[in-house]
């Protein structure tokens, strides 16, 4: 069990590093955010399975994860239609 905990913590911190270091494209940022959500899903699943709790909370977590992914894709499509690319540097307050 200790090896599983260490590997999940390593996956989570590598996802946080990837999320904080990728600031150029919105699509890469969304991918790293989805990776973090998948690691949290794995952690939650193992926690609930280990302690013998019900798995209903995982269903709610997956519903909110899908809503977050759909919202991110909607923002990405809207940004590509309005700006022509997904570069985060093209989003400036001064350029209207």
C-alpha positions in Angstrom: 0.0 0.0 0.0 2.9 2.3 0.7 4.2 1.9 -2.9 0.8 2.8 -4.3 0.6 6.0 -2.1 4.1 7.0 -3.1 3.4 6.5 -6.8 0.1 8.4 -6.6 1.8 11.3 -4.8 4.5 11.3 -7.5 1.9 11.4 -10.2 0.0 14.2 -8.5 3.1 16.4 -8.0 4.3 15.7 -11.6 0.9 16.8 -12.8 1.1 20.0 -10.7 4.5 20.7 -12.1 3.2 20.2 -15.6 0.2 22.4 -15.0 2.2 25.2 -13.6 5.0 25.0 -16.2 2.8 24.8 -19.3 1.6 28.3 -19.9 1.8 28.7 -23.7 -1.2 26.8 -25.1 -4.6 26.5 -23.6 -5.0 22.9 -24.9 -1.8 21.7 -23.0 -3.1 23.4 -19.9 -6.4 21.6 -20.2 -4.7 18.3 -20.8 -2.6 18.7 -17.6 -5.7 19.7 -15.7 -7.5 16.6 -16.9 -4.5 14.5 -15.8 -4.7 16.0 -12.3 -8.4 15.1 -12.2 -7.7 11.5 -13.3 -5.0 11.2 -10.5 -7.5 12.5 -8.0 -10.1 10.0 -9.3 -7.6 7.2 -8.8 -6.8 8.4 -5.3 -10.4 8.7 -4.4 -11.3 5.3 -5.8 -8.4 3.6 -3.9 -9.4 5.4 -0.7 -13.0 4.4 -0.9 -12.2 0.8 -1.8 -9.6 0.5 1.0 -11.9 1.7 3.7 -15.0 0.0 2.4 -17.2 3.0 1.7 -19.9 3.2 -0.9 -18.8 4.2 -4.4 -21.6 6.8 -5.1 -19.3 9.7 -4.5 -17.2 8.6 -7.5 -20.3 9.0 -9.7 -20.7 12.6 -8.6 -17.0 13.2 -9.0 -17.1 11.9 -12.6 -20.2 14.0 -13.4 -18.4 17.2 -12.3 -15.3 16.1 -14.1 -17.2 15.7 -17.4 -18.8 19.1 -16.9 -15.4 20.7 -16.3 -14.0 19.0 -19.4 -16.9 20.2 -21.5 -16.6 23.7 -20.2 -12.9 23.7 -21.0 -13.5 22.5 -24.5 -16.1 25.2 -25.0 -13.7 27.9 -23.9 -11.1 26.5 -26.2 -13.4 26.4 -29.2 -14.6 30.0 -28.4 -11.0 31.2 -28.1 -9.9 29.6 -31.4 -12.9 31.0 -33.2 -12.3 34.5 -31.9 -8.5 34.7 -31.9 -7.5 32.1 -34.4 -5.2 30.1 -32.1 -5.0 28.8 -28.6 -2.0 30.8 -27.4 -2.6 32.3 -24.0 -0.3 35.2 -24.8 -2.9 36.4 -27.4 -5.3 37.1 -24.5 -4.5 40.6 -23.4 -6.7 43.1 -21.7 -5.3 45.9 -23.8 -6.1 44.3 -27.2 -9.8 44.7 -27.9 
